[in-house]
Amino acid sequence: MDISTASSETLQQWESSLSSEFKNIKSENLNLDLTRGKPSVDQLNLSNPLDGILQGNYISPSGVDVRNYGGPEGIVEARQLGANILETPPNNVYALGNSSLTLMHNVASFAMHYGLTGADSAWNRQGSVKFLCPVPGYDRHFAVCQHLGIEMLTADMTAHGPDMDQVEQMLAADSSIKGLWCVPKYSNPTGVVYSDETVARIAKLGKIAGANFRVFWDNAYAIHDFQQPAQQLANIFEASKAANCEDSIIQFASTSKVSFAGAGIAFLAASDNNLAGIKKALSFISIGPDKVNQLRHVKFFENPNALKTHMENHAAIVKPRFDCVLQNLQAAFGDNALGSWETPQGGYFISFNALPGLAKHVVALAAEAGVKLTPAGATFPYGKDPEDKNIRIAPTVPSIEQVNAAMRVFVLCVKLASVRQALQQR
Amino acid sequence: MDISTASSETLQQWESSLSSEFKNIKSENLNLDLTRGKPSVDQLNLSNPLDGILQGNYISPSGVDVRNYGGPEGIVEARQLGANILETPPNNVYALGNSSLTLMHNVASFAMHYGLTGADSAWNRQGSVKFLCPVPGYDRHFAVCQHLGIEMLTADMTAHGPDMDQVEQMLAADSSIKGLWCVPKYSNPTGVVYSDETVARIAKLGKIAGANFRVFWDNAYAIHDFQQPAQQLANIFEASKAANCEDSIIQFASTSKVSFAGAGIAFLAASDNNLAGIKKALSFISIGPDKVNQLRHVKFFENPNALKTHMENHAAIVKPRFDCVLQNLQAAFGDNALGSWETPQGGYFISFNALPGLAKHVVALAAEAGVKLTPAGATFPYGKDPEDKNIRIAPTVPSIEQVNAAMRVFVLCVKLASVRQALQQR
């Protein structure tokens, strides 16, 4: 289906045949959903032993009664679990509440209002505050910025991570940029893993951006690999230390997509200086994390290979859904220019770029045919995709049959929208 | 021991004998702690069945899979549990994370920065922001104000709650007062229950203080009665509705001192208008509460009398410790003017007023003799007790024998400090 060279007559024929197919699919009254980046029931079942795992023993291996107040950093064994995931020293990890999003918001809010390294470092004392957002990206990151009144600038995502030439130039040109959002592994939504060079350049951005700049390194999919050996992400903690920029990196992770979504542990890893500021601010707003739930996770993953095996079990459920999406995309667009995408080897999302100007139209057509997609634009700050081309596909929740049925609709809608656009442009 | 009428010689004799007793006690090398308002191990044991109570069934009675994302207001059954505790309609209750302190901070922060009823209602658009703090009060409330840059003004606590004449006059005189902290039942630290008249007057403060004024009604000890029938607290939700002031009241509670401290559920109850504003702001900072833990609590308290029986079991453990404190105080100061206190019928604290100017000295003496007390001044904003007389006693954690031993030291220190002061003033 080469739209650019097709005659108007051919386009008309395609339009007619695709429209007819679309009409038939509509009559099937489908009700499918590719919007939700959350675990399926089969995945959740993997963690069912969590409740009851303590068997009445509420004392942590290091002797803490997890039922009572105290320990704002989390229990040491949970911090070690976070350290294993983020590959940092356990002393540089806090194990906290049930949401890394809350941690990211809290840290940004602390940095904004109180300063992470003393009151003078507060962003709101330094005029307007901006963040760099690689796009497409994660809407909840953008929402944190909006909520805190932080202006968002965009940089392009490449197959190796953010376009670092852009990032470095923008930081050098504008000292009011105080943050950079990153999902470094199986990025949301493109699924790429940042290259070693990208990580190395991010690790020393502090030298360009100054002492109060912070990279929000949301390593949400750190261990969510589809196969072994997995793609390796370079160690930002060590790289930033080697570059004398360790204060500019704050890492986040959680077990939300490891154990239970919303009932897991969130982790934060940072330099000693950052942790001191964060701990002080946390003391005003929290009585400490749920240590009982931390101990449950520690017990659940206490055998050295338990976490690895657990994530392989996740992969066995998730990967076939991704394969199904990718096969449908390849079959429909592998030989034409109607769409482009990356091939993630882990994570929760596939990001599809239609021809410019078509994303909203495709999402609307799919909705008409009973397939719910994430709103077009959601992957950009302020919900505005300047080229209106990016669509995020989240295939984990539906069954493989449902994913397949939804993708059949999706590719049809992309083709139909593309052909109609080409006709209008003739 | 009537210090005011005693001769200098008698005072000298007392001083000598008390000093000698103090020296003996010091030689015992005690290590006792009356600082911590937290449950004892015996109390925590009451909730041990929580872990494992789900027996593999993670579906709530109303059909929610609590293991996955969704439901920012908490599961309906947990909201009903909060409604039972706060005596409000369940639709006006959110069941959220593990800490009511976090909720209070969040609501104050939302009101400050974003407004609970639209952007125009944000406190930070209205010049300086002040809160009224009845004293003595709860240090963590004051810390929230300090963290948010809210100036604190004090009003006196009486045996019936805050001095409402003072409160009403201050609100009428200063429109920058946007909040009032209340612990209405078994108040922290005095242990009093607000009278019906006090509740009725607080319920209509919005008429004096304006649309953006909020009472932070921290009903932390709503069901923490020592005996039945318990002292009744009038229903502020209904009273505020009757007065057309329902937007001015925000209620908080938690199960931190019902089940596990830090691993329970926190509740927030408010008018529809307030909840709408809070829900919107929460959506930026949270992926929702831990619903698995909510379901555990729902199961644990699902029988109609379970909660009542559970709190009676708590009382059976806590009350003897309070009795021990009160008996020691009565024996030492019942017939003289060296100290005054209330007799709480529930809660976690006893508040003792020494003679003015003595609190810090008493706390220092007790520390010297191996008994740790909450720092003098902690019950006042900015840590400053203007009369330096209030000391908070928290007897729940130590054993009865330890409470008794600690109180023996405490009364001795009060007597010694009082006699020495009297001698200096001669």
Contacts between the chains, C-beta under 8 A, distances in Angstrom:
chain1	res1	chain2	res2	distance
A	36	B	69	7.7
A	38	B	68	5.6
A	38	B	69	4.8
A	39	B	67	8.0
A	39	B	68	6.5
A	41	B	65	6.9
A	44	B	58	7.5
A	44	B	65	7.1
A	44	B	67	4.3
A	44	B	68	6.3
A	47	B	67	7.4
A	48	B	56	5.7
A	48	B	58	7.1
A	50	B	292	7.9
A	51	B	51	6.6
A	51	B	52	6.0
A	51	B	53	7.5
A	51	B	54	4.6
A	51	B	55	8.0
A	51	B	56	7.5
A	51	B	58	7.5
A	51	B	292	6.8
A	51	B	296	7.2
A	52	B	51	6.0
A	52	B	52	3.0
A	52	B	53	8.0
A	52	B	54	7.4
A	52	B	55	7.3
A	52	B	56	8.0
A	53	B	51	7.5
A	53	B	52	7.9
A	54	B	51	4.6
A	54	B	52	7.3
A	55	B	51	8.0
A	55	B	52	7.3
A	56	B	48	5.8
A	56	B	51	7.5
A	56	B	52	8.0
A	58	B	44	7.5
A	58	B	48	7.1
A	58	B	51	7.5
A	65	B	41	6.9
A	65	B	44	7.1
A	66	B	263	7.2
A	67	B	39	8.0
A	67	B	44	4.3
A	67	B	47	7.4
A	67	B	260	4.2
A	67	B	261	6.8
A	67	B	262	7.9
A	67	B	263	6.4
A	68	B	38	5.6
A	68	B	39	6.5
A	68	B	44	6.3
A	68	B	260	7.4
A	68	B	261	4.9
A	68	B	262	7.0
A	69	B	36	7.7
A	69	B	38	4.8
A	69	B	256	7.8
A	69	B	261	4.5
A	69	B	262	5.4
A	70	B	262	7.8
A	97	B	97	6.5
A	97	B	98	7.2
A	98	B	97	7.2
A	98	B	287	7.7
A	98	B	289	7.3
A	98	B	290	4.8
A	99	B	286	5.9
A	99	B	287	4.7
A	99	B	288	7.9
A	101	B	285	7.2
A	101	B	286	6.9
A	101	B	287	5.4
A	102	B	285	5.6
A	102	B	286	5.4
A	102	B	287	7.5
A	105	B	284	6.7
A	105	B	285	4.3
A	106	B	285	7.6
A	109	B	109	8.0
A	114	B	147	7.7
A	143	B	283	7.7
A	143	B	284	5.2
A	144	B	284	6.3
A	144	B	285	7.6
A	146	B	284	7.5
A	147	B	114	7.6
A	147	B	281	7.5
A	147	B	284	3.9
A	147	B	285	7.2
A	256	B	69	7.8
A	256	B	287	7.3
A	260	B	67	4.2
A	260	B	68	7.4
A	260	B	292	5.9
A	261	B	67	6.9
A	261	B	68	5.0
A	261	B	69	4.5
A	261	B	287	7.7
A	262	B	67	7.9
A	262	B	68	7.0
A	262	B	69	5.4
A	262	B	70	7.8
A	262	B	287	5.8
A	262	B	288	5.2
A	262	B	289	7.2
A	262	B	290	6.2
A	262	B	291	6.3
A	262	B	292	7.9
A	263	B	66	7.2
A	263	B	67	6.4
A	263	B	290	4.6
A	263	B	291	6.6
A	263	B	292	4.0
A	263	B	293	6.7
A	281	B	147	7.5
A	283	B	143	7.7
A	284	B	105	6.7
A	284	B	143	5.2
A	284	B	144	6.4
A	284	B	146	7.5
A	284	B	147	3.9
A	285	B	101	7.2
A	285	B	102	5.6
A	285	B	105	4.3
A	285	B	106	7.6
A	285	B	144	7.6
A	285	B	147	7.2
A	286	B	99	5.8
A	286	B	101	6.9
A	286	B	102	5.4
A	287	B	98	7.7
A	287	B	99	4.7
A	287	B	101	5.4
A	287	B	102	7.5
A	287	B	256	7.3
A	287	B	261	7.7
A	287	B	262	5.8
A	288	B	99	7.9
A	288	B	262	5.2
A	289	B	98	7.3
A	289	B	262	7.2
A	290	B	98	4.8
A	290	B	262	6.1
A	290	B	263	4.6
A	290	B	290	6.8
A	290	B	293	7.0
A	291	B	262	6.3
A	291	B	263	6.6
A	292	B	50	7.9
A	292	B	51	6.8
A	292	B	260	5.9
A	292	B	262	7.9
A	292	B	263	4.0
A	293	B	263	6.7
A	293	B	290	7.0
A	293	B	293	6.8
A	296	B	51	7.2
